[in-house]
């Protein structure tokens, strides 16, 4: 495994990139064999839209932006993947949001994973498929870090959700599919 790249370090806040962490593993096949993707409706500024990606949730019941996920157990086929990330992250995850970005039209605007029921100490993000632009910016200064997340990259965001927000930019370029798993410790 390649050594991590420090993207951000400020007090207890840290973002680490582990390039090619899962590139040589068959986890993408396992994900595609068990995940049942959904396109939810999301309310933004009082209007209802299709969420600009497909998603699935495993873990305790969870709600965000007018979407409610019931409790659902992680499929056994995906447990080895989670264990390998937990070893690197040094925490035990129990909530897993799977995101499928079908092309450049799918994305995720600026946000923070800062709901009260998410432990902010450690959030892991594992990417498969097409390289996509991921941005992290300070909420006050607006200083932005741009990272091109590639197939198999693992990103750890430790204590980052209070001061920083992040997004996956949409693109007019012809892009292939990207799957991302965001792993969290739910309280």
C-alpha positions as a printed Julia matrix, in Angstrom:
187×3 Matrix{Float64}:
   0.0     0.0     0.0
   1.19    3.5    -0.84
   1.79    5.87    2.1
  -0.99    8.38    2.79
  -0.93   11.94    1.5
  -1.86   14.63    4.01
  -4.34   16.96    2.31
  -5.19   18.99    5.38
  -3.93   19.26    8.96
  -5.2    21.85   11.43
  -5.31   20.96   15.13
  -7.34   17.73   15.43
  -8.71   18.18   11.89
  -7.01   15.99    9.32
  -7.77   14.71    5.82
  -5.64   11.84    4.54
  -5.65   10.29    1.06
  -4.57    6.67    0.61
  -4.03    6.37   -3.16
  -4.97    3.07   -4.82
  -5.99    1.55   -1.46
  -8.51   -0.82   -3.1
  -7.6    -0.68   -6.78
  -6.53   -4.33   -7.01
  -9.45   -5.82   -5.08
 -12.72   -7.24   -6.45
 -14.93   -5.18   -4.13
 -16.65   -3.31   -6.96
 -18.03   -6.61   -8.3
 -19.28   -7.48   -4.82
 -20.9    -4.06   -4.41
 -22.68   -4.32   -7.75
 -23.91   -7.84   -6.92
 -25.66   -6.88   -3.65
 -26.51   -3.16   -3.58
 -30.04   -2.26   -4.72
 -29.7     1.33   -5.92
 -32.47    3.91   -5.46
 -33.04    7.41   -6.78
 -34.61    9.4    -3.96
 -36.47   12.68   -4.11
 -34.72   15.53   -2.29
 -36.12   18.87   -1.17
 -33.91   21.88   -1.94
 -35.13   25.4    -1.18
 -38.71   24.13   -0.97
 -38.66   22.33   -4.33
 -38.58   18.56   -4.81
 -36.02   17.13   -7.27
 -34.55   13.75   -8.13
 -31.38   13.27   -6.1
 -28.52   13.69   -8.63
 -27.12   10.2    -8.02
 -28.31    6.75   -6.94
 -27.92    5.74   -3.3
 -28.34    2.96   -0.76
 -27.94    2.96    3.04
 -26.86    0.24    5.45
 -26.85    0.81    9.2
 -29.22    2.22   11.82
 -32.13    4.37   10.65
 -30.86    7.66    9.26
 -32.33   10.86    7.8
 -30.91   13.77    5.81
 -32.43   16.41    3.5
 -35.98   14.96    3.61
 -34.71   11.42    2.91
 -35.3     8.75    5.52
 -33.49    5.43    5.48
 -34.8     2.58    7.65
 -32.38    0.37    9.57
 -30.74   -2.14    7.24
 -27.89   -4.56    7.86
 -24.73   -4.44    5.75
 -24.6    -7.47    3.39
 -22.08  -10.1     4.51
 -20.27   -9.88    1.16
 -19.18   -6.31    2.01
 -17.89   -6.93    5.54
 -14.28   -7.76    4.47
 -14.11   -4.41    2.63
 -15.25   -2.57    5.76
 -12.76   -4.43    7.97
  -9.85   -3.42    5.76
 -10.9     0.27    5.93
 -11.43    0.05    9.7
  -7.83   -1.18   10.13
  -6.51    1.93    8.38
  -9.0     4.36    9.95
  -8.62    2.83   13.42
 -12.34    3.07   14.15
 -15.39    0.79   13.92
 -17.99    1.89   11.36
 -21.7     1.07   11.59
 -23.23    3.35    8.91
 -22.61    3.09    5.17
 -23.94    5.42    2.47
 -23.38    4.03   -1.03
 -23.41    6.61   -3.85
 -23.5     5.82   -7.56
 -22.58    8.71   -9.84
 -23.7     7.48  -13.26
 -21.95   10.16  -15.33
 -20.81   13.8   -15.16
 -24.41   14.98  -14.65
 -24.48   13.33  -11.22
 -22.83   15.07   -8.3
 -23.19   16.32   -4.76
 -23.2    20.0    -3.82
 -21.35   21.61   -0.93
 -22.32   19.96    2.35
 -21.07   18.69    5.68
 -21.74   15.29    7.2
 -22.45   16.98   10.51
 -25.75   15.52   11.67
 -25.89   15.08   15.45
 -26.03   11.3    15.15
 -22.72   11.07   13.21
 -19.45   10.87   15.18
 -17.26   13.52   13.56
 -13.96   11.95   14.62
 -13.68    9.71   11.57
 -15.49    9.48    8.24
 -14.02    7.3     5.48
 -14.77    7.61    1.77
 -13.83    4.81   -0.62
 -14.02    5.42   -4.4
 -14.32    3.05   -7.36
 -14.55    3.69  -11.08
 -14.14    6.99  -12.9
 -11.86    9.68  -11.45
 -13.95   12.55  -10.08
 -13.11   15.97   -8.7
 -13.62   16.22   -4.93
 -13.31   19.58   -3.23
 -12.86   20.47    0.43
 -13.24   24.09    1.52
 -13.01   25.99    4.77
 -16.43   27.37    5.68
 -15.17   30.84    6.65
 -12.1    31.53    4.51
 -13.44   29.56    1.5
  -9.9    28.26    0.88
 -10.42   25.17   -1.27
  -8.43   21.97   -1.74
  -9.1    20.02   -4.94
  -8.44   16.28   -5.11
  -8.98   13.97   -8.05
 -10.29   10.78   -6.43
  -9.3     7.79   -8.52
 -10.36    4.16   -8.64
  -9.52    2.53   -5.3
  -8.63    5.75   -3.42
  -9.5     5.98    0.27
 -10.06    9.38    1.88
 -10.22    9.8     5.66
 -11.79   12.96    7.08
 -11.06   13.23   10.79
 -12.81   15.97   12.8
 -13.32   17.9     9.54
 -17.09   18.39    9.35
 -17.41   21.42   11.62
 -14.92   23.74    9.89
 -14.95   22.27    6.38
 -17.48   21.31    3.73
 -17.0    19.15    0.65
 -18.55   18.33   -2.73
 -18.32   16.15   -5.83
 -18.52   18.52   -8.76
 -20.71   17.86  -11.76
 -18.89   17.91  -15.09
 -19.74   18.61  -18.71
 -17.03   16.12  -19.72
 -18.11   12.66  -20.76
 -17.46   10.66  -17.59
 -18.02    7.04  -16.7
 -19.55    5.69  -13.55
 -18.15    6.26  -10.05
 -19.21    4.43   -6.9
 -18.39    5.83   -3.48
 -18.96    4.38   -0.03
 -19.01    6.82    2.86
 -18.43    4.99    6.14
 -19.48    6.59    9.41
 -19.77    5.91   13.11
 -23.44    6.49   13.93
 -24.3     7.38   17.52
